[in-house]
Amino acid sequence: MQDLRAGLAAAADPAAAPAMQAYMKSDLPYYGVRASSCRAVCTSVIAAHPLPDRAAWLAAVRRLWDEVTHREELYAALALLRDRRYAGHRDPGVLPVYRHVLVTGAWWDVVDDTAAHVVGPLLLAHPAEVGPVLRAWAVDEDRWLRRTAVIAQLMAKERTELDLLTTAIEANLDDRDFFPRKAIGWALRQYARTDPDWVRAFVSDHAERLSPLSRREALKHLGPLGGPPGPA
């Protein structure tokens, strides 16, 4: 998708690029395209160049992803992966592509967007097929697959599969890495918006194994166990 690269390059702010790269601790350089401008470029170019079928869509995603030269191109590949025009192509058969993105993206900006907005909707649409994959990811050696398994249901609300959420969290309770611990707290905090009593009970039942970070994040808007809710 040379037009996506050209559009991003045209919107570049070289003066902003070093700070963006430093903030994200990225090995890849940035063009220096702000998030809103990056979205605008992606929306315009993707709309102007429709892809004829599933194979062409997947090939374009993989080519853009695997030939990346600047970090904004990763975001463009994700935008193409998520685009509503190709919703009919997103079925369990694309999970290997999602896994490739997660493992090779290997940083929170890519992983969190993919987990919540790509993997999560696929789980809701195909729970019987995707659920077992996430259970396997929850115990994978790759920390980003484990993080994905924990936070994939951030947007699920009352449709959250609690057994899967519990399995993913419990599989990572003893991990001392920051990213799984943060993910556990985030997933619990988000589900507390739907069922605060369940989250309080989970935190109480796992008090000895939850890290202070996970516990603090989980209870951030609930207040201490047994106490009144915290501030909004």
N, C-alpha and C positions, 0 to 999 in steps of 0.2 A: 504494500500500500504506500507507494511513493508519495502520493498526494497528502497522506496524513503526515509523513515526515516533512514534506515541504511546507505544509500549513503550520506545523509546530515551529519549524525553523523561522518562518516569516514572523511569528508572534514572539520570538525570543527577545529576552532582555538580558544580554550578556553580563550586565552589571549585577543583576540579581542572582545569577546562576551559582557563583561560588558559595554564597550563604545558604542557598537551598540545598546544595550538595552536602555542605557541612552539617546542616540540621538533620538531614536524613542519614548521615554517615554512609553515604552511597559511594561505591566504587565507580559507578557510572556517572559521567558528567550530566548536568542539566542544561537545557536550552535557556532556562530562566523564564518559563511560561507559567504565569500564575494559574491557580486552580480553575478560576472562572473562565479564563481565556482558553485553557486547555480543554475544558468541557465544550466551549463554543466551537473550537476548531474541530473536535471529534464529531460533534453533532452535525456540523455542516458537511464535512467530508464524507462521513458514513452515509448520510442521506443522499448525497450526490452520486455515490458509487455503489448501488445495490448489487449484491452478489446473487448469482442465479440459483444456487442450491447449497445443500449442506456441505458437500465436499469443498466447494469454493470458499464458503464461510470459514470452515475449520482450517483450510490451507492458509487463508489470509491471516487468521489469528496466529497460527504457528509461525508464519514467515515474519510477521511484524514482531512477534515476541522473541524469536530465536535470532533475529538479525538486528536486535536493538543496539543503538549507539548512544542514546540519551535516555534518561529515566522517564521522561514524559512519554516516550514511546511505549513503555510498559503500561502506563495509564491508558494510552490509546488502544492498546490491544485488549485491555479489560473492558473498555467502553464498547468495542466491537463484540466482545464475548457476551456482554450484557444487553446489547441492543435489542429492542422489542421486535424489530423486524425478523429476527431469527429465533424468536421464542419457540417456534415449532420444532426447531432442531435440537433444543436443549432437553435431552432425555438421558437416562443412565449410561447410554453409550458414549457420552462425552466425558465421563468421569476420568479417564486417563489423561485427557487434556487438562482438566482441572488440577489433577495431581501434579502434572508437569509444571503448571503455573505456580502452584504452591511451593513445590520443592526447589525450583530454580529461582523463583522470586525471592524467597527466603528472607523477607523482612516484613515488618508489621504493616506498612502501608499497603503492600500488595496482598498480603495474606488476609488481613482483616476485611478488606473490600471483597475479596473473593469468597471468603467464608460466609459472610453475612448476606451478600447480595447475589451470589452465584450458586454456591453449594447449598445454602439454606433453602432457597426457593425450590431447588431440585429435590431436596429431602421432603418438603411439604407435598410436592407433586407425586413423588414416587417413594414413599416411605419403605415399602417392602424391599426395594432394590438398593436404595441408598443407605438405609439404616445400617445394614451389616458392614458396608464399606466404612462408614464413620466409626463403627465399633473397632474395626481393624486399625484405622488411623489413630484411634485413641491410645493404642499401645505401640505404635510404630516408633522406630528409633529417631525419626525426623521430628524435631520439636515443633515445626510449623504444621505438620499434619496433625499432631496432637492438639495444638492450639486451635486448629480448624474444627476438630471434633468437639471441642468444648464450646466454642462460640458460634457454631453454625446455626443455632436456633435463637439467636439474639432477636430476630424479628417475628418469631413464631407465636408469641403471646399465649393465648389459651390453647393453641394447637401444639404447644411444646410436648414432645414425647419425653416424659419425665424419666422413664427407665433408661433411655439413651443418654439424657443429660446426666443422670446419676452415674451411669457406667463411665462416661467420658471423664467426669470430674474425679471419681474415686480412683481411676487408673492413673491419675496424675497428681494425687495429693502429696506424694512423697518426693516429687521432683523439686529440686532446689533452684531450678532455672527461673529467672524473672518472668519470662513470657508465658509459660504455662500457669504460673501462680497468678499473674495479672489476669489471664484469661478466665480462670476459675472465679475470681472475684467479680469480674465484669459480667459473666454469664449469670451468676447468682443475683447480682444487683439488678440486671435487666429483668430477670424473671420475677423478682420481688415486686415489680410494677403490676404483675398479674396475680401473684399469690404470695403475699408477704409472709403469711403464716407458714407456708411450706418452706420458704427460705430460712426463716428463723429456726424451724425444726431441724433443717438440714445442717445449719451451722452449729446448733447445739449438739446434734448427734455426732458430728465430726470434729468437735472442738479440739481434740488432742492431735489431730493430723492436719487441720487447716493451718496454713502459714498465716502469720499476722497480716501480711499484705492481702491475701485472699479474704480473710475474715473482715478486715477493715473495708475493703471494697464491697463485699456482699452486704454489709450492714450500713453502708454509707447514708442511705435515706431512711433507714428503719430505726435508728437509735440502738442503744445497747439491748442485749437480750433481756426480756422482762421489763424493759422501760418503754417510754412513749416513743412514737416515731420521731425521727430526726427532721431537721429542716428540709424543705423542698429544694 
